[in-house]
Amino acid sequence: MADHPSPISRPAFPSSAIISERSSPSRVRFAAILVPFFAATDMQWKGGPTDNKFEWISMMVPDGYDWIEYMVRETTPTPQQLGVLHHYALSTMDVQQVYKTVVERGYKPPRSPAIARDGRWLLQLYDKNFTRTEMMIRKPVQTPCCSTNLDDFKQ
C-alpha cells in the first residue's frame, strides 16, 4: 500500500481480541491464556455498553505504551459483529479534522466523532467487511464510565 502524502495518523494503539465465554471449556481456555498475561500487565480501563457490564477490558502491554483490548462476549458474534469487535486504533490529536479529511476523500463515516464510554474522543471508521478502525484522542476529556482510566498517556 502506498503512503498518502498527508496521512491521517501514524502510530497505532490497541488491538482487540475476542473472548467468548459460552461454556466451561471456553472459560478454561480464557483463564489459561489470559491469567499469565494479566499477572504481567496493568489494567488500563474496563467498561461496557452499560455501567455494570464489563465487556471491554483494556490491559497495558508489559514494558510499553500500548494496550490490548479484550472484547468479552457471552455469545458467538455474527460475521458483522466480529468485524466490529476486531478492531485497531490510530492516534490523532484532532478527531474533527480526521472526520473532515476522510469525508473530503470520499468516505462517509456512519456517525460523527463522539466521546466514548472511556472518556476519549473517538471516530469509528469501517471497511466493506465491517472491520473497525478507531481514530482516537488518547487523553480522556471527561470522566469515563464504569472504572477509572489508568492510562499513563504521553501524547
VENCOR-V228695 format. One record per helix or strand of 2 or more residues. SS is the DSSP state (alpha for helix, beta for strand). FROM is the first residue (numbers start at 1). LEN is the number of residues. Records with the same first field share a line. If there is no record, write none. Layout:
# VENCOR-V228695
SS: FROM-LEN + FROM-LEN
This chain:
# VENCOR-V228695
beta: 12-9 + 43-5 + 56-5 + 67-7 + 87-5 + 114-2 + 121-6 + 132-5
alpha: 24-17 + 79-7 + 95-10
